[in-house]
């Protein structure tokens, strides 16, 4: 009896070890990608540095997820239903969060292209004020003592007039 079970157990163990090895390699690749992008970002200004850091984290997470799926496939688990489910979930989340995602992506592009800087006085979509912060979702203006939060998608899709640049 043990003679029949041992080869099957050894084969299953090799599959699991192979799956773990694949996952670890993808995980190390994700860590390497993030570290590489962090080193590159040190040579950039603050806005693009933040964007590159976020892309590094997203890339690392994507590689780990891909490694997990590949490892499960290596072990012998049928991942086609899981991949289809992830695709449908991604579509549903993208549709449900389209406004938040558009603000996030517009914020990334604002950080990269920097059409204005903190301290500049700008006018956009009927609002005017001094830029006091640029986040991934909102840009905050200060106007007559009031804080105005403008969604980054609004900044990205409307004309921005830079009234006064911060003196460097």
VODO-740430 format. One record per atom (N, C-alpha, C): residue in one letter; x, y, z. Coordinates in pm, whole numbers, plus 50000, padded with zeros to 5 digits. Layout:
N
AXYZ;...
//
This chain:
168
X500824988150000;X500005000050000;X500865012650000;X501895012850086;X502785024350092;X503545026149962;X503835015049893;X504535015849765;X503695023049660;X502385022449670;X501515029049574;X501295043849609;X501245047049736;X500965060649780;X502205069549768;X503375063949794;X504595071849796;X504865079149664;X504785072949547;X505035080249422;X504025091649400;X502765089349438;X501755099849422;X502035111649516;X502435108549638;X502755119049734;X503985126849689;X504985119749636;X506195126449588;X505865135649470;X505025131049378;X504625139249263;X503855151549309;X502945149749404;X502185161149457;X503105170949529;X504065165749603;X505025174349672;X505865182349575;X506285176149463;X507045183449362;X506195194449297;X504915191549274;X504035201849218;X503905213749313;X503705210849441;X503575221549540;X504875229449550;X506015222449553;X507305229249559;X507525237949436;X507155232749319;X507275240549196;X506395252949201;X505165251349251;X504265262749264;X504805273249359;X505355268749472;X505955278249567;X507155285349506;X507975278049431;X509125284149366;X508685294849266;X507665291749187;X507145301449090;X506635313849162;X505865311949270;X505335323349344;X506455331849402;X507465325549461;X508585332949521;X509335340849413;X509525334949295;X510205342149187;X509415354449142;X508115353049129;X507285364649093;X507315375149204;X507265370749329;X507305380049440;X508625387749441;X509735380549422;X511045387249416;X511115396849298;X510515392949185;X510465401949070;X509705414749103;X508605413549177;X507845425249218;X508635434249311;X509335428249405;X510175436049497;X511285443049419;X511915435949325;X512975441849244;X512435453649162;X511265451949102;X510655462649022;X510395474949108;X509845472949226;X509555484349314;X510835491349357;X511865483849393;X513145489949434;X513785497549318;X513705491749197;X514255498349080;X513545511649055;X512225511549062;X511485523949040;X511725534049152;X511955529349275;X512295538549384;X513625545349357;X514605537749307;X515905543749274;X515785553849162;X514985550549062;X514775559948952;X514085572549003;X513125570849093;X512355582449141;X513205592149223;X514305587549280;X515165596449358;X515765607449272;X515825605249141;X516385615149049;X515325624948998;X514075623049040;X512975631148989;X512525641449092;X511725651049044;X511115660749135;X510005653949214;X509445661149310;X508475655249403;X507235649649336;X506635656949242;X505415652249176;X505605639149103;X506525638749006;X506775626148936;X507275615049029;X507995618749135;X508485608749230;X507305601349294;X506275608649332;X505085602349391;X504415593049292;X504315597449167;X503665589249064;X504455576449040;X505775577449030;X506605565649007;X506515556149125;X506455561449246;X506315553049365;X504995545349362;X503935551949322;X502635545249314;X502645534649205;X503245537849089;X503345527948982;X504165515849027;X505205518249108;X506005507249160;X505195498049250;X504375503849335;X503525495649424;X502485487949344;X501895494449244;X500905487649159;X501575476249082;X502765478849028;X503485468448953;X503845456649041;X504295459449163;X504635448649256;X503405440249288;X502285446949316;X501045439649348;X500575431349229;X500695436849109;X500275429548989;X501145417148968;X502455418448989;X503345406948973;X503055396249078;X502765400249199;X502445390449304;X501145383249270;X500135390449222;X498875384049183;X499095374549066;X499865378848968;X500175370148854;X500955357848900;X501885359748993;X502635348549047;X501755338749122;X500785343949197;X499855335149269;X499045326849171;X498515333249067;X497735325848967;X498585315448895;X499815319248860;X500715309948792;X501075298348883;X501325301249010;X501655290649106;X500485280949124;X499275286249133;X498105277549145;X497955268749021;X498225274348903;X498175266448780;X499265255848778;X500445259148830;X501545249548835;X501215237848927;X500545240749036;X500165230249130;X499135220849069;X498365225948974;X497375217548909;X495945222048931;X495785233648992;X494445239049016;X493985246148889;X492755243648847;X492195250148729;X491855264648765;X492585273948705;X492415288048741;X491565295648640;X491035289048538;X490285296248435;X489045303048494;X488325296348582;X487145302448644;X487565314048735;X488695312548804;X489185323148891;X489575335448810;X490255333248697;X490665344448611;X489425351348553;X488445343648509;X487205349548457;X486495357448566;X486455352148686;X485845359248798;X486565372148831;X487905371848827;X488685383948851;X488415394348743;X488295389748619;X487995398848509;X486655405548525;X485645397748560;X484315403548582;X484295412848702;X485005409148807;X485085417648925;X485775430848891;X486865430048815;X487565442148773;X486685451148688;X485915445248598;X485005453048515;X483945459948601;X483345452448693;X482295458148778;X482855469148868;X484025466848926;X484635477049011;X485015489448930;X485555487248811;X485915498548725;X484705506848689;X483605500248658;X482375507448624;X481825514848746;X481835508348861;X481295514448982;X482165525949032;X483455524849011;X484395534849064;X484965543948955;X484245545348843;X484825552748730;X485155567148765;X484325573848846;X484635587648883;X485865588348973;X485935579449071;X487105579249160;X488365575649082;X488245566048989;X489405562148909;X489835573448816;X488865580748759;X489245591848670;X489955602748750;X489505605348873;X490195615148958;X491595610248994;X491715597349025;X493015591549059;X493995592648942;X493535588448823;X494415589048706;X494745603348668;X493775612448679;X494045626548652;X495055631948753;X494955627648878;X495915631748980;X497315626848947;X497405614448899;X498715609148858;X499305617748746;X498485620948647;X498975628948534;X499325643148578;X498575648848670;X498925662048722;X500255661648795;X500495650948871;X501775649648941;X502935647948844;X502675641148732;X503745638848634;X504015651548553;X502975657648497;X503155668848404;X503275682348474;X502775683548593;X502885695548676;X502565708548600;X501315710248556;X500965722748488;X500975734748584;X500935732148713;X501035742448816;X501675736148938;X502105744549032;X502795739749151;X502105745149276;X502435739349389;X501925744549516;X502445758749533;X501545767749568;X501885781849582;X501465790149462;X501225783849346;X500735791149229;X499295795449252;X498925806249187;X497525810849191;X496915807149056;X495825799149060;X495215794348937;X493725797348935;X493155796648814;X491705797648795;X491275785948709;X490245778748754;X489735767248679;X488265765248713;X487455762848613;X486035759448630;X485295769148723;X485585782048708;X484885792048788;X485455794048927;X486515787148961;X487155788649093;X488545794649074;X488935802749170;X490245809049166;X490845808649305;X492145805749313;X492785805649443;X494225800849435;X494865800549551;X496245795949562;X496245780949587;X497065773749512;X497165759249528;X497915756549658;X497235749449751;X497905746249878;X498245731449890;X497585722849809;X497975708749808;X497455702149681;X498195691949638;X497805683849522;X497855669349567;X496675663149579;X496575649149617;X496225641049494;X496045627949514;X495665619549401;X494215621449360;X493345625849450;X491925627649415;X491545642249398;X492075651049481;X491685664949480;X492895674049479;X492675686049426;X493635696949442;X492935707349528;X493615712249630;X493005721649723;X493505735749693;X492535744849676;X492835758949656;X492425766549782;X493135777349810;X492765786249919;X492335799449856;X491075803249881;X490535815449822;X489775823249930;X490275835049963;X489655843750063;X489395836350194;X490355828450235;X490265821050361;X489465808150353;X488895805050237;X488125792750220;X488945782450142;X488825769950186;X489455758950112;X488475753950007;X488955752549884;X488135747349775;X488785734549726;X488065723349736;X488565710449688;X488035708349547;X488955707749451;X488565705749311;X488995691749270;X488055683549223;X488435670149176;X489455671149062;X490445662649064;X491495663248963;X490985661048822;X489905653248807;X489335651348673;X488845664648617;X488325673448703;X487895686748660;X489095694748612;X490195694048686;X491405701148645;X491955695648514;X491805682748495;X492375676348377;X491545679148252;X490235681148268;X489365682748150;X489005697248122;X489365706648209;X489055720748188;X490335728648170;X490175740348109;X491315749348091;X491735754848228;X493025754648252;X493585759948376;X494315772848340;X494015783448411;X494705795948390;X495615798248510;X496915798648486;X497875801448593;X497985816648602;X497445822148710;X497405836648727;X498715842148779;X499325834648868;X500565839348931;X501365827148973;X502595826448924;X503455815148961;X504195818349089;X504385808049169;X505155809549293;X506575813149257;X507125823049322;X508515826549295;X509415816149357;X510385811649279;X511265800849324;X512435806249399;
//
